[in-house]
């Protein structure tokens, strides 16, 4: 009895539509639909020659002038830049600090400031400033050559990122490493 009730409640035909049971699309008058959509020519739809959108439902919109195409690509560019920053630059900074000091508990991550930016051509980038505090580096009698060696070591370790590094400096007065630049 339950099976019969289930049969009656089905509002659709359980058999897929094919060429044999598909109703014909006809509109001999070619009356446009007044809902803002493209007027449909039923003959073209039935023969597969017309579709308001392409078969998978995508529409590519292009303008003759302006930066619309650039803005459309911005999410991918931003995601790529963030991934480069998070998955390459910062891990390489961390590795260089561990290699210089011997352990990751000998430094503090004081500042990680990242800002999106655009150059004069409209290309997106990310400007960053990272600051690490190392208490062992605080001092007055530290050899300047040793400080420069450590700063160059960090700079060489982060080179594979191909970022534009504007500052990679160790300040022994404050015990900080500051790395600034843009990707």
Secondary structure, 3 states (H helix, E strand, C coil): CHHHHHHHHCCCCCCCCCCCCCCCCCCCCCCCCCCCCCCCCHHHHHHCCCCCCCCCCCCCCCCCCCCHHHHHHHHHHHHHHHHHHHHHHHHHHHHHHHHHHCCCCCCEEEEEEEEEEECCCCCEEEEEEEEEECHHHCCCCCCHHHHHHHHHHHHHHCHHHCCEEEEEEEECCCCEEEEEEEC
